C-alpha cells in the first residue's frame, strides 16, 4: 500500500538498481530528503532492505507494526545504541541488505549534513560493500523524485594508518557521503569526493 501511495504522490524514477548485489551482505547508503526515502529505496531494490528508524516512531503500536512490516527497526539517535548496532551487524552476517542514511536525519533543504561516525563503525565491523544512493528532489505533490544507485564500493581500516578508531569511523563516514555527493554531481558540496575502488562482484551478483 505504501508503494502505491508514493507513486500517486510523486513522479518517482530510479536508475542503477542492478548495482545492488543479488546475494550476500550489502549496505545501501543514501542522502536523506524525506519520509518516503526508505519506501523508494525499497521500490528500487530487488531484495528486501532493512532500515534503522528513530525509536520515537515506534511509540505507537499500529504505526510500529507498519514500520516493522517495511523492514524498519528502532535506533536511539544521538546515543550509543548497542542493540541497534548488533541487530544491524546480525542482519549483515545473515547476508541481508541494510539501508542507512549517513546524515542521521532528513535535510529538507537538500544541503548535505556531516555524516555520523556510526555508519563508519558498521562498515568497518561488517566489511560489507557499500552501494551509494543519491536522492534528487525536493519532495512536493507530483514533483519528480529521482534516485540514482552507484556501483558497490569498499572501505578498509588499513587506508587510515595512524588514525584512532574514532578518526577511522568518521573518515569512512565522510568518504561514504563524498561518494554520494559525487554520484549526484555535487562533489564540491562535500569534501574528498574522489572515486572509490569498486567492490568485487559475488558469484551470481553484479
MDTraj code that builds the backbone (N, CA, C; nanometers):
import mdtraj as md
import numpy as np

residues = "UNK UNK UNK UNK UNK UNK UNK UNK UNK UNK UNK UNK UNK UNK UNK UNK UNK UNK UNK UNK UNK UNK UNK UNK UNK UNK UNK UNK UNK UNK UNK UNK UNK UNK UNK UNK UNK UNK UNK UNK UNK UNK UNK UNK UNK UNK UNK UNK UNK UNK UNK UNK UNK UNK UNK UNK UNK UNK UNK UNK UNK UNK UNK UNK UNK UNK UNK UNK UNK UNK UNK UNK UNK UNK UNK UNK UNK UNK UNK UNK UNK UNK UNK UNK UNK UNK UNK UNK UNK UNK UNK UNK UNK UNK UNK UNK UNK UNK UNK UNK UNK UNK UNK UNK UNK UNK UNK UNK UNK UNK UNK UNK UNK UNK UNK UNK UNK UNK UNK UNK UNK UNK UNK UNK UNK UNK UNK UNK UNK UNK UNK UNK UNK UNK UNK UNK UNK UNK UNK UNK UNK UNK UNK UNK UNK UNK UNK UNK UNK UNK UNK UNK UNK UNK UNK UNK UNK UNK UNK UNK UNK UNK UNK UNK UNK UNK UNK UNK UNK UNK UNK UNK UNK UNK UNK UNK UNK UNK UNK UNK UNK UNK UNK UNK UNK UNK UNK UNK UNK UNK UNK UNK UNK UNK UNK UNK UNK UNK UNK UNK UNK UNK UNK UNK UNK UNK".split()
xyz = np.array([
    [0.0824, -0.1201, 0.0000],
    [0.0000, 0.0000, 0.0000],
    [0.0868, 0.1265, 0.0000],
    [0.1936, 0.1270, 0.0818],
    [0.2810, 0.2443, 0.0864],
    [0.3428, 0.2715, -0.0503],
    [0.3765, 0.1641, -0.1233],
    [0.4344, 0.1810, -0.2562],
    [0.3353, 0.2485, -0.3508],
    [0.2093, 0.2111, -0.3395],
    [0.1060, 0.2707, -0.4246],
    [0.0912, 0.4197, -0.3926],
    [0.0891, 0.4519, -0.2636],
    [0.0711, 0.5908, -0.2209],
    [0.1842, 0.6786, -0.2730],
    [0.3074, 0.6309, -0.2619],
    [0.4203, 0.7139, -0.3041],
    [0.4185, 0.7359, -0.4549],
    [0.3698, 0.6387, -0.5292],
    [0.3580, 0.6542, -0.6738],
    [0.2505, 0.7575, -0.7103],
    [0.1464, 0.7649, -0.6287],
    [0.0409, 0.8627, -0.6531],
    [0.0887, 1.0039, -0.6201],
    [0.1621, 1.0163, -0.5097],
    [0.2035, 1.1481, -0.4621],
    [0.3164, 1.2095, -0.5437],
    [0.4078, 1.1247, -0.5935],
    [0.5284, 1.1770, -0.6575],
    [0.5542, 1.1059, -0.7903],
    [0.6296, 1.1712, -0.8754],
    [0.6735, 1.1117, -1.0019],
    [0.8114, 1.0507, -0.9781],
    [0.8111, 0.9237, -0.9424],
    [0.9324, 0.8556, -0.8971],
    [1.0048, 0.7889, -1.0140],
    [1.1350, 0.8071, -1.0188],
    [1.2187, 0.7339, -1.1139],
    [1.3472, 0.6941, -1.0437],
    [1.4063, 0.5866, -1.0897],
    [1.5340, 0.5436, -1.0321],
    [1.6150, 0.4703, -1.1366],
    [1.7453, 0.4688, -1.1140],
    [1.8369, 0.4003, -1.2049],
    [1.9499, 0.3388, -1.1235],
    [2.0142, 0.2388, -1.1823],
    [2.1264, 0.1732, -1.1172],
    [2.0862, 0.0644, -1.0204],
    [1.9571, 0.0221, -1.0229],
    [1.9131, -0.0789, -0.9266],
    [1.9883, -0.2106, -0.9426],
    [2.0419, -0.2374, -1.0615],
    [2.1186, -0.3596, -1.0824],
    [2.2521, -0.3573, -1.0079],
    [2.2911, -0.2413, -0.9545],
    [2.4170, -0.2316, -0.8802],
    [2.4075, -0.2915, -0.7400],
    [2.2874, -0.3190, -0.6927],
    [2.2724, -0.3858, -0.5634],
    [2.3019, -0.5340, -0.5832],
    [2.4005, -0.5893, -0.5123],
    [2.4351, -0.7301, -0.5327],
    [2.3142, -0.8213, -0.5184],
    [2.3100, -0.9242, -0.6001],
    [2.1961, -1.0157, -0.5976],
    [2.1966, -1.1066, -0.4757],
    [2.3118, -1.1232, -0.4151],
    [2.3220, -1.2069, -0.2956],
    [2.4313, -1.1527, -0.2049],
    [2.4285, -1.1951, -0.0799],
    [2.5308, -1.1544, 0.0152],
    [2.5019, -1.0198, 0.0792],
    [2.5794, -0.9895, 0.1834],
    [2.5583, -0.8666, 0.2595],
    [2.5905, -0.7430, 0.1758],
    [2.5182, -0.6367, 0.2051],
    [2.5430, -0.5080, 0.1400],
    [2.4776, -0.3991, 0.2229],
    [2.5351, -0.2798, 0.2163],
    [2.4803, -0.1627, 0.2839],
    [2.4498, -0.0577, 0.1776],
    [2.3254, -0.0147, 0.1720],
    [2.2872, 0.0930, 0.0817],
    [2.2868, 0.2228, 0.1613],
    [2.3690, 0.3179, 0.1213],
    [2.3804, 0.4455, 0.1920],
    [2.3373, 0.5583, 0.0990],
    [2.2440, 0.6402, 0.1452],
    [2.1927, 0.7482, 0.0616],
    [2.1741, 0.8750, 0.1434],
    [2.1711, 0.9876, 0.0730],
    [2.1326, 1.1122, 0.1389],
    [1.9845, 1.1036, 0.1750],
    [1.9405, 1.1914, 0.2646],
    [1.8070, 1.1753, 0.3238],
    [1.7273, 1.3045, 0.3070],
    [1.6264, 1.3003, 0.2174],
    [1.5454, 1.4187, 0.1911],
    [1.4104, 1.4170, 0.2610],
    [1.3509, 1.2978, 0.2772],
    [1.2157, 1.2940, 0.3319],
    [1.1750, 1.1580, 0.3828],
    [1.0523, 1.1538, 0.4385],
    [0.9995, 1.0314, 0.4993],
    [0.9908, 0.9161, 0.4001],
    [0.9711, 0.9476, 0.2707],
    [0.9466, 0.8444, 0.1719],
    [1.0741, 0.7814, 0.1174],
    [1.1892, 0.8302, 0.1562],
    [1.3154, 0.7751, 0.1039],
    [1.3259, 0.6230, 0.1208],
    [1.2972, 0.5683, 0.2393],
    [1.3078, 0.4217, 0.2529],
    [1.2129, 0.3462, 0.1607],
    [1.0930, 0.4006, 0.1396],
    [0.9968, 0.3346, 0.0519],
    [1.0483, 0.3310, -0.0912],
    [1.1036, 0.4430, -0.1369],
    [1.1549, 0.4497, -0.2737],
    [1.2757, 0.3578, -0.2900],
    [1.3605, 0.3513, -0.1882],
    [1.4714, 0.2559, -0.1933],
    [1.4189, 0.1134, -0.2046],
    [1.3127, 0.0849, -0.1301],
    [1.2523, -0.0479, -0.1377],
    [1.1966, -0.0773, -0.2762],
    [1.1397, 0.0251, -0.3408],
    [1.0897, 0.0084, -0.4768],
    [1.2030, -0.0241, -0.5742],
    [1.3182, 0.0389, -0.5523],
    [1.4293, 0.0253, -0.6456],
    [1.5064, -0.1046, -0.6283],
    [1.4948, -0.1656, -0.5141],
    [1.5764, -0.2833, -0.4824],
    [1.4997, -0.4120, -0.5080],
    [1.5646, -0.5064, -0.5730],
    [1.5030, -0.6366, -0.5975],
    [1.5031, -0.7232, -0.4721],
    [1.5785, -0.6808, -0.3716],
    [1.5859, -0.7548, -0.2455],
    [1.5235, -0.6711, -0.1338],
    [1.4853, -0.7368, -0.0267],
    [1.4297, -0.6668, 0.0886],
    [1.5395, -0.5867, 0.1565],
    [1.5105, -0.4625, 0.1916],
    [1.6063, -0.3772, 0.2617],
    [1.5556, -0.3529, 0.4033],
    [1.6453, -0.3660, 0.4996],
    [1.6150, -0.3398, 0.6401],
    [1.6722, -0.2037, 0.6764],
    [1.5932, -0.1255, 0.7531],
    [1.6318, 0.0117, 0.7836],
    [1.6303, 0.0392, 0.9330],
    [1.7220, 0.1265, 0.9753],
    [1.7112, 0.1881, 1.1074],
    [1.6109, 0.3022, 1.1004],
    [1.5289, 0.3166, 1.2027],
    [1.4373, 0.4305, 1.2128],
    [1.4400, 0.4797, 1.3570],
    [1.4236, 0.6108, 1.3746],
    [1.4351, 0.6656, 1.5093],
    [1.3328, 0.6008, 1.6022],
    [1.3764, 0.5744, 1.7258],
    [1.2971, 0.4973, 1.8215],
    [1.1624, 0.5626, 1.8518],
    [1.1567, 0.6965, 1.8415],
    [1.0322, 0.7662, 1.8744],
    [0.9160, 0.7223, 1.7849],
    [0.9460, 0.6776, 1.6633],
    [0.8405, 0.6378, 1.5699],
    [0.7725, 0.5072, 1.6108],
    [0.8351, 0.4338, 1.7027],
    [0.7815, 0.3033, 1.7428],
    [0.6962, 0.3124, 1.8689],
    [0.6644, 0.4337, 1.9133],
    [0.5847, 0.4503, 2.0350],
    [0.4387, 0.4117, 2.0144],
    [0.3922, 0.4162, 1.8901],
    [0.2516, 0.3929, 1.8617],
    [0.2363, 0.2542, 1.7995],
    [0.1645, 0.1633, 1.8665],
    [0.1597, 0.0223, 1.8252],
    [0.1255, 0.0005, 1.6784],
    [0.0211, 0.0669, 1.6277],
    [-0.0180, 0.0458, 1.4884],
    [0.0890, 0.0894, 1.3908],
    [0.1455, 0.2084, 1.4164],
    [0.2496, 0.2610, 1.3287],
    [0.3763, 0.1768, 1.3395],
    [0.4067, 0.1328, 1.4621],
    [0.5246, 0.0486, 1.4825],
    [0.5127, -0.0814, 1.4029],
    [0.3927, -0.1373, 1.3991],
    [0.3701, -0.2605, 1.3236],
    [0.3937, -0.2379, 1.1743],
    [0.3468, -0.1229, 1.1243],
    [0.3685, -0.0895, 0.9835],
    [0.5172, -0.0739, 0.9535],
    [0.5880, -0.0037, 1.0417],
    [0.7310, 0.0164, 1.0212],
    [0.8058, -0.1167, 1.0154],
    [0.7728, -0.2047, 1.1080],
    [0.8404, -0.3349, 1.1106],
    [0.8071, -0.4159, 0.9853],
    [0.6841, -0.4026, 0.9366],
    [0.6458, -0.4729, 0.8136],
    [0.7272, -0.4231, 0.6950],
    [0.7699, -0.2974, 0.7007],
    [0.8502, -0.2391, 0.5943],
    [0.9994, -0.2668, 0.6113],
    [1.0352, -0.3405, 0.7178],
    [1.1753, -0.3754, 0.7391],
    [1.2506, -0.2802, 0.8292],
    [1.1787, -0.1894, 0.8975],
    [1.2446, -0.0927, 0.9852],
    [1.2613, -0.1494, 1.1258],
    [1.3618, -0.1019, 1.1956],
    [1.3840, -0.1379, 1.3358],
    [1.4386, -0.0154, 1.4080],
    [1.4137, -0.0046, 1.5404],
    [1.4424, 0.1214, 1.6105],
    [1.5893, 0.1428, 1.6438],
    [1.6282, 0.2704, 1.6451],
    [1.7600, 0.3118, 1.6906],
    [1.7428, 0.4410, 1.7687],
    [1.8166, 0.4552, 1.8770],
    [1.8136, 0.5784, 1.9564],
    [1.9147, 0.6757, 1.8970],
    [1.8650, 0.7822, 1.8398],
    [1.9524, 0.8790, 1.7763],
    [2.0255, 0.9625, 1.8802],
    [2.1517, 0.9933, 1.8517],
    [2.2309, 1.0784, 1.9394],
    [2.2880, 1.0072, 2.0598],
    [2.2585, 0.8767, 2.0718],
    [2.3078, 0.7983, 2.1844],
    [2.3697, 0.6686, 2.1333],
    [2.4707, 0.6168, 2.2038],
    [2.5220, 0.4855, 2.1653],
    [2.4109, 0.3808, 2.1814],
    [2.3797, 0.3099, 2.0760],
    [2.2723, 0.2110, 2.0808],
    [2.3301, 0.0764, 2.0385],
    [2.3808, 0.0034, 2.1368],
    [2.4469, -0.1239, 2.1075],
    [2.3498, -0.2262, 2.0503],
    [2.2240, -0.2215, 2.0977],
    [2.1250, -0.3168, 2.0489],
    [2.1012, -0.2990, 1.8991],
    [2.0842, -0.1733, 1.8555],
    [2.0630, -0.1464, 1.7129],
    [2.1860, -0.1853, 1.6310],
    [2.3060, -0.1578, 1.6858],
    [2.4297, -0.1932, 1.6167],
    [2.4392, -0.3440, 1.5977],
    [2.4142, -0.4193, 1.7054],
    [2.4245, -0.5649, 1.6968],
    [2.3197, -0.6219, 1.6023],
    [2.1999, -0.5628, 1.6040],
    [2.0960, -0.6104, 1.5125],
    [2.1374, -0.5865, 1.3672],
    [2.1950, -0.4701, 1.3407],
    [2.2409, -0.4380, 1.2055],
    [2.3500, -0.5348, 1.1608],
    [2.4487, -0.5564, 1.2460],
    [2.5584, -0.6472, 1.2121],
    [2.5076, -0.7900, 1.1950],
    [2.4073, -0.8279, 1.2768],
    [2.3487, -0.9605, 1.2644],
    [2.2802, -0.9791, 1.1297],
    [2.2075, -0.8778, 1.0842],
    [2.1428, -0.8848, 0.9532],
    [2.2466, -0.9001, 0.8424],
    [2.3557, -0.8261, 0.8539],
    [2.4594, -0.8334, 0.7511],
    [2.5281, -0.9698, 0.7530],
    [2.5509, -1.0248, 0.8713],
    [2.6109, -1.1588, 0.8792],
    [2.5213, -1.2634, 0.8133],
    [2.3912, -1.2385, 0.8152],
    [2.2958, -1.3295, 0.7505],
    [2.2879, -1.3081, 0.5996],
    [2.3663, -1.2145, 0.5488],
    [2.3661, -1.1885, 0.4060],
    [2.2544, -1.0975, 0.3598],
    [2.2025, -1.0143, 0.4505],
    [2.0923, -0.9243, 0.4175],
    [2.1444, -0.7907, 0.3648],
    [2.0506, -0.7088, 0.3150],
    [2.0802, -0.5720, 0.2711],
    [2.0249, -0.4756, 0.3749],
    [2.1089, -0.3854, 0.4215],
    [2.0693, -0.2863, 0.5208],
    [2.0787, -0.1473, 0.4587],
    [1.9763, -0.0666, 0.4810],
    [1.9771, 0.0709, 0.4329],
    [2.0106, 0.1674, 0.5456],
    [2.1026, 0.2582, 0.5206],
    [2.1471, 0.3540, 0.6214],
    [2.1526, 0.4934, 0.5591],
    [2.1066, 0.5918, 0.6346],
    [2.1189, 0.7313, 0.5915],
    [2.2294, 0.7948, 0.6753],
    [2.3501, 0.8100, 0.6185],
    [2.4662, 0.8546, 0.6968],
    [2.4477, 0.9888, 0.7673],
    [2.3620, 1.0751, 0.7140],
    [2.3418, 1.2062, 0.7759],
    [2.2647, 1.1962, 0.9072],
    [2.1959, 1.0847, 0.9291],
    [2.1271, 1.0624, 1.0558],
    [1.9891, 1.1226, 1.0660],
    [1.9578, 1.2194, 0.9824],
    [1.8271, 1.2838, 0.9834],
    [1.8029, 1.3475, 0.8480],
    [1.6798, 1.3915, 0.8250],
    [1.6453, 1.4498, 0.6958],
    [1.7068, 1.5887, 0.6770],
    [1.7380, 1.6189, 0.5525],
    [1.7797, 1.7537, 0.5150],
    [1.6773, 1.8061, 0.4163],
    [1.5818, 1.8816, 0.4658],
    [1.4727, 1.9282, 0.3797],
    [1.5196, 2.0263, 0.2738],
    [1.6319, 2.0921, 0.2980],
    [1.6852, 2.1881, 0.2016],
    [1.7708, 2.1202, 0.0946],
    [1.8099, 1.9949, 0.1194],
    [1.8979, 1.9262, 0.0267],
    [2.0451, 1.9502, 0.0528],
    [2.0767, 2.0398, 0.1462],
    [2.2163, 2.0650, 0.1839],
    [2.2682, 1.9444, 0.2621],
    [2.3842, 1.8940, 0.2232],
    [2.4391, 1.7776, 0.2912],
    [2.4741, 1.8098, 0.4364],
    [2.4396, 1.7176, 0.5264],
    [2.4828, 1.7242, 0.6657],
    [2.6084, 1.6400, 0.6825],
    [2.6843, 1.6680, 0.7872],
    [2.8044, 1.5890, 0.8152],
    [2.7624, 1.4467, 0.8489],
    [2.8261, 1.3491, 0.7891],
    [2.7941, 1.2086, 0.8144],
    [2.8232, 1.1716, 0.9593],
    [2.7375, 1.0886, 1.0166],
    [2.7568, 1.0399, 1.1525],
    [2.8596, 0.9267, 1.1534],
    [2.9481, 0.9217, 1.2539],
    [3.0524, 0.8183, 1.2556],
    [2.9985, 0.6769, 1.2711],
    [2.8738, 0.6623, 1.3187],
    [2.8175, 0.5287, 1.3374],
    [2.8144, 0.4464, 1.2101],
    [2.7903, 0.5129, 1.0970],
    [2.7874, 0.4370, 0.9719],
    [2.9259, 0.3834, 0.9387],
    [3.0292, 0.4596, 0.9738],
    [3.1652, 0.4114, 0.9535],
    [3.1950, 0.2899, 1.0387],
    [3.1428, 0.2890, 1.1617],
    [3.1606, 0.1740, 1.2507],
    [3.0962, 0.0497, 1.1905],
    [2.9744, 0.0628, 1.1402],
    [2.9042, -0.0515, 1.0811],
    [2.9802, -0.1058, 0.9606],
    [3.0288, -0.0154, 0.8758],
    [3.1000, -0.0578, 0.7555],
    [3.2294, -0.1297, 0.7905],
    [3.3053, -0.0739, 0.8839],
    [3.4333, -0.1345, 0.9196],
    [3.4156, -0.2672, 0.9920],
    [3.3154, -0.2769, 1.0774],
    [3.2931, -0.4016, 1.1519],
    [3.2388, -0.5124, 1.0616],
    [3.1559, -0.4758, 0.9652],
    [3.0937, -0.5780, 0.8803],
    [3.1791, -0.6144, 0.7593],
    [3.2554, -0.5181, 0.7083],
    [3.3297, -0.5409, 0.5851],
    [3.2398, -0.5477, 0.4628],
    [3.1145, -0.5062, 0.4760],
    [3.0180, -0.5164, 0.3661],
    [3.0450, -0.4118, 0.2591],
    [3.0203, -0.4464, 0.1337],
    [3.0288, -0.3446, 0.0282],
    [2.9183, -0.2412, 0.0457],
    [2.9475, -0.1191, 0.0054],
    [2.8532, -0.0086, 0.0195],
    [2.8031, 0.0342, -0.1180],
    [2.6705, 0.0361, -0.1334],
    [2.6088, 0.0860, -0.2566],
    [2.5629, 0.2287, -0.2288],
    [2.6268, 0.3286, -0.2904],
    [2.5848, 0.4680, -0.2667],
    [2.4556, 0.4995, -0.3426],
    [2.3726, 0.5825, -0.2821],
    [2.2491, 0.6253, -0.3474],
    [2.2307, 0.7752, -0.3339],
    [2.1860, 0.8370, -0.4393],
    [2.1638, 0.9813, -0.4363],
    [2.0191, 1.0127, -0.4700],
    [1.9501, 1.0819, -0.3776],
    [1.8143, 1.1291, -0.3995],
    [1.8177, 1.2728, -0.4490],
    [1.7456, 1.2980, -0.5593],
    [1.7272, 1.4335, -0.6093],
    [1.5805, 1.4697, -0.5934],
    [1.5537, 1.5820, -0.5290],
    [1.4185, 1.6259, -0.5025],
    [1.4012, 1.7712, -0.5448],
    [1.3277, 1.8494, -0.4663],
    [1.2710, 1.8155, -0.3350],
    [1.1334, 1.7499, -0.3480],
    [1.0834, 1.6990, -0.2344],
    [0.9503, 1.6406, -0.2323],
    [0.8436, 1.7490, -0.2456],
    [0.7402, 1.7173, -0.3180],
    [0.6261, 1.8047, -0.3382],
    [0.5264, 1.7302, -0.4232],
    [0.4001, 1.7595, -0.4086],
    [0.2966, 1.6829, -0.4772],
    [0.3210, 1.6787, -0.6277],
    [0.3334, 1.5566, -0.6816],
    [0.3559, 1.5267, -0.8229],
    [0.4873, 1.5826, -0.8765],
    [0.5779, 1.6170, -0.7861],
    [0.7105, 1.6604, -0.8290],
    [0.7958, 1.5373, -0.8588],
    [0.8938, 1.5496, -0.9487],
    [0.9815, 1.4356, -0.9777],
    [1.0789, 1.4096, -0.8635],
    [1.0889, 1.2848, -0.8241],
    [1.1867, 1.2388, -0.7252],
    [1.2720, 1.1329, -0.7939],
    [1.4008, 1.1560, -0.7970],
    [1.4900, 1.0648, -0.8683],
    [1.5903, 1.0026, -0.7712],
    [1.6121, 0.8718, -0.7867],
    [1.7120, 0.8007, -0.7080],
    [1.8116, 0.7364, -0.8032],
    [1.9394, 0.7629, -0.7801],
    [2.0464, 0.7019, -0.8584],
    [2.1288, 0.6141, -0.7646],
    [2.1494, 0.4890, -0.8025],
    [2.2305, 0.3963, -0.7242],
    [2.3610, 0.3695, -0.7985],
    [2.4726, 0.3801, -0.7252],
    [2.6027, 0.3631, -0.7870],
    [2.6596, 0.2239, -0.7669],
    [2.7762, 0.2017, -0.8250],
    [2.8454, 0.0740, -0.8115],
    [2.8896, 0.0529, -0.6664],
    [2.8907, -0.0732, -0.6202],
    [2.9388, -0.1002, -0.4838],
    [3.0839, -0.0564, -0.4663],
    [3.1132, -0.0011, -0.3502],
    [3.2496, 0.0406, -0.3166],
    [3.2876, -0.0229, -0.1835],
    [3.4172, -0.0342, -0.1593],
    [3.4659, -0.0977, -0.0376],
    [3.5498, -0.0002, 0.0438],
    [3.5546, -0.0260, 0.1726],
    [3.6322, 0.0563, 0.2658],
    [3.7105, -0.0360, 0.3578],
    [3.8308, 0.0060, 0.3927],
    [3.9181, -0.0766, 0.4750],
    [3.9900, 0.0120, 0.5761],
    [3.9989, -0.0350, 0.6997],
    [4.0636, 0.0451, 0.8040],
    [4.2121, 0.0675, 0.7765],
    [4.2735, -0.0189, 0.6940],
    [4.4156, -0.0031, 0.6633],
    [4.4428, 0.1217, 0.5797],
    [4.3366, 0.1820, 0.5259],
    [4.3533, 0.3053, 0.4484],
    [4.3872, 0.4249, 0.5376],
    [4.3744, 0.4081, 0.6689],
    [4.3920, 0.5208, 0.7605],
    [4.4984, 0.4876, 0.8656],
    [4.6240, 0.4662, 0.8235],
    [4.7297, 0.4314, 0.9191],
    [4.7526, 0.5443, 1.0191],
    [4.7681, 0.5062, 1.1445],
    [4.7959, 0.6049, 1.2486],
    [4.6734, 0.6729, 1.3045],
    [4.5576, 0.6519, 1.2449],
    [4.4347, 0.7161, 1.2924],
    [4.3770, 0.6383, 1.4099],
    [4.3121, 0.7065, 1.5005],
    [4.2423, 0.6389, 1.6098],
    [4.1164, 0.5730, 1.5541],
    [4.0553, 0.4860, 1.6338],
    [3.9343, 0.4173, 1.5876],
    [3.8242, 0.5182, 1.5563],
    [3.8118, 0.6218, 1.6409],
    [3.7118, 0.7239, 1.6160],
    [3.7383, 0.8006, 1.4875],
    [3.8650, 0.8308, 1.4618],
    [3.9013, 0.9017, 1.3391],
    [3.8736, 0.8158, 1.2161],
    [3.8997, 0.6854, 1.2263],
    [3.8725, 0.5959, 1.1131],
    [3.7234, 0.5895, 1.0837],
    [3.6416, 0.5807, 1.1887],
    [3.4972, 0.5747, 1.1680],
    [3.4466, 0.7003, 1.0975],
    [3.4925, 0.8157, 1.1441],
    [3.4479, 0.9402, 1.0827],
    [3.4996, 0.9529, 0.9401],
    [3.6233, 0.9081, 0.9165],
    [3.6806, 0.9167, 0.7820],
    [3.6017, 0.8312, 0.6834],
    [3.5612, 0.7112, 0.7262],
    [3.4822, 0.6245, 0.6393],
    [3.3444, 0.6856, 0.6156],
    [3.2829, 0.7376, 0.7224],
    [3.1520, 0.8018, 0.7080],
    [3.1599, 0.9192, 0.6106],
    [3.2647, 0.9997, 0.6222],
    [3.2823, 1.1123, 0.5313],
    [3.3051, 1.0645, 0.3877],
    [3.3811, 0.9548, 0.3733],
    [3.4069, 0.9023, 0.2395],
    [3.2785, 0.8517, 0.1746],
    [3.1890, 0.7943, 0.2535],
    [3.0598, 0.7488, 0.2014],
    [2.9789, 0.8676, 0.1510],
    [2.9705, 0.9726, 0.2322],
    [2.8946, 1.0905, 0.1896],
    [2.9592, 1.1577, 0.0689],
    [3.0912, 1.1557, 0.0632],
    [3.1597, 1.2118, -0.0533],
    [3.1255, 1.1336, -0.1792],
    [3.1132, 1.0022, -0.1656],
    [3.0759, 0.9186, -0.2798],
    [2.9326, 0.9481, -0.3237],
    [2.8442, 0.9691, -0.2267],
    [2.7051, 1.0059, -0.2580],
    [2.7010, 1.1394, -0.3314],
    [2.7795, 1.2357, -0.2819],
    [2.7848, 1.3670, -0.3465],
    [2.8373, 1.3559, -0.4892],
    [2.9410, 1.2750, -0.5096],
    [2.9972, 1.2561, -0.6430],
    [2.8931, 1.1944, -0.7359],
    [2.8168, 1.0982, -0.6846],
    [2.7145, 1.0307, -0.7651],
    [2.6084, 1.1297, -0.8124],
    [2.5791, 1.2292, -0.7289],
    [2.4804, 1.3296, -0.7657],
    [2.5378, 1.4475, -0.8413],
    [2.6667, 1.4398, -0.8784],
    [2.7292, 1.5502, -0.9493],
    [2.7526, 1.6706, -0.8603],
    [2.7673, 1.6463, -0.7299],
    [2.7814, 1.7563, -0.6340],
    [2.9084, 1.7401, -0.5502],
    [3.0150, 1.6986, -0.6133],
    [3.1398, 1.6739, -0.5407],
    [3.1860, 1.7958, -0.4625],
    [3.1612, 1.9142, -0.5150],
    [3.2065, 2.0356, -0.4471],
    [3.1306, 2.0608, -0.3171],
    [3.0164, 1.9943, -0.2992],
    [2.9349, 2.0166, -0.1799],
    [2.9751, 1.9314, -0.0604],
    [3.0662, 1.8352, -0.0831],
    [3.1158, 1.7534, 0.0279],
    [3.2610, 1.7194, -0.0040],
    [3.3546, 1.7439, 0.0885],
    [3.4970, 1.7281, 0.0570],
    [3.5367, 1.5826, 0.0357],
    [3.6458, 1.5644, -0.0382],
    [3.7024, 1.4306, -0.0536],
    [3.6211, 1.3395, -0.1418],
    [3.5667, 1.3913, -0.2521],
    [3.4765, 1.3122, -0.3352],
    [3.5479, 1.2350, -0.4459],
    [3.6643, 1.1795, -0.4178],
    [3.7340, 1.1000, -0.5185],
    [3.6628, 0.9661, -0.5353],
    [3.6657, 0.9089, -0.6584],
    [3.6054, 0.7775, -0.6789],
    [3.6709, 0.6721, -0.5910],
    [3.5907, 0.5789, -0.5390],
    [3.6405, 0.4712, -0.4537],
    [3.6600, 0.3448, -0.5357],
    [3.7439, 0.2505, -0.4858],
    [3.7557, 0.1208, -0.5541],
    [3.6221, 0.0478, -0.5514],
    [3.5826, -0.0102, -0.6647],
    [3.4576, -0.0828, -0.6695],
    [3.4743, -0.2191, -0.6042],
    [3.3668, -0.2673, -0.5423],
    [3.3694, -0.3974, -0.4778],
    [3.3728, -0.5066, -0.5832],
    [3.4457, -0.6135, -0.5540],
    [3.4485, -0.7265, -0.6453],
    [3.3121, -0.7933, -0.6493],
    [3.2609, -0.8288, -0.7673],
    [3.1289, -0.8917, -0.7740],
    [3.1290, -1.0298, -0.7136],
    [3.0174, -1.0670, -0.6500],
    [2.9995, -1.2006, -0.5974],
    [2.9475, -1.2917, -0.7089],
    [2.9723, -1.4237, -0.6977],
    [2.9158, -1.5133, -0.7978],
    [2.7640, -1.4973, -0.8039],
    [2.7128, -1.4781, -0.9240],
    [2.5690, -1.4609, -0.9402],
    [2.5230, -1.3191, -0.9144],
    [2.6168, -1.2299, -0.8786],
    [2.5806, -1.0917, -0.8483],
    [2.6162, -1.0016, -0.9635],
    [2.6380, -0.8730, -0.9281],
    [2.6712, -0.7774, -1.0326],
    [2.8164, -0.7352, -1.0196],
])
top = md.Topology()
chain = top.add_chain()
for i, resn in enumerate(residues, 1):
    res = top.add_residue(resn, chain, resSeq=i)
    for name in ("N", "CA", "C"):
        top.add_atom(name, md.element.get_by_symbol(name[0]), res)
traj = md.Trajectory(xyz[None], top)
